[in-house]
Amino acid sequence: MTEEIIIAGFGGQGVLSMGKILAYSGIMQDEEVSWMPSYGPEMRGGTANVTVILSDERISSPYLKIFDTAIILNQQSMDKFEETVKPGGFLIYDPNGITHHPTRTDIQIFQIEGNKLASEMGNKKIFNMIVLGGFLKIKPIVKLENVIEGIKKSLPERYHHLIPLNKEAIRKGMNSINPYKVEEQLQNT
């Protein structure tokens, strides 16, 4: 099993953290892991993405041009990465701020309103954990207990009191992801 993932959005949305948590989770499952971040000099508010590879075989290169899954959190990333998903792959996105929704019919597309759900839960910072939960619902490539351990490794100890909230956000995301029907959307336009 090899899963090649791109997570992309604005700096400050938890893109790199989400990738790091997935990477730590894979390590705890004795998988080969690659975590390769990319971000502009402005960080918060600029574009950011991370490539994560989890595999039960050696990883020959962390550099990829096509992915099994793309997790998209803003329009610029949708424009750049929608076409990089392998046919039969998955695209997961938050519709907040998306003006041009995905149109491919050769991939599975899922929508999760992470931004809205995070607001409803009273903490915008858990947005990325809601999206991660949605991803894990459709692609359970790492065990939830390893994800929680990954969160512990990613968060400084002074923030460990937030782990239960992150756990709740992941569960909320698992229960809130919806298939996106391109055909239905095209008929409505």
C-alpha positions, 0 to 999 in steps of 0.5 A, a space after each residue: 500500500 502506498 498513498 501519495 497525498 497533497 494538502 494545499 491551502 493558505 498558510 495559517 489553515 493548518 496545512 503543514 500540521 495536518 501533513 505532519 500528523 499524518 506522517 507521525 501516524 504512519 511512522 507509528 504504524 511502522 510505515 515508510 513516510 515522506 513529509 515535504 512542505 512547501 510555502 511562500 515567505 509570507 507563511 500566514 495568508 500565503 500559499 502552503 502545501 505539503 506532500 505526504 507519502 505513506 507506504 509499506 515499501 521504500 519511498 524512492 522520491 518525495 517529489 511527486 507530480 500526481 497524487 492519489 488524494 488532494 486535500 484542497 482548502 482554497 481556490 488557488 490550490 484548487 486551480 493548481 492541484 485538481 488536475 494532479 489527482 490520478 484518475 480514480 483518485 480522491 479530491 477532498 475540499 472545503 467549499 468556503 471561498 471556492 468559486 470554481 468547484 471541481 469538474 473532473 468526472 474521473 475522480 471521486 470528489 468529497 466536500 467537507 465544510 470544515 470552516 463552518 463546522 469549526 465556527 459552530 464548534 467555537 474554535 476556528 483552529 480545529 478546522 484542519 482536524 475536521 478536514 483530516 477526520 473527513 479524509 480518514 473516514 473515506 481513506 482510513 490509512 492510519 489508525 485513529 489512536 496513531 493520529 491522536 499520538 501524532 497530534 501529541 507529537 505535533 503540539 507543544 506540551 503546553 497545548 496538550 489540553 486541546 487534544 480532546 477538542 482535536 479528537 472531537 473535531 476529527 470525529 465531527 469531520 468523519 461524520 460530516 464529509 459528503 460526496 460531491 456530484 459534478 454531474 448534478 452541479 453542471 446540470 444546475 448551472 
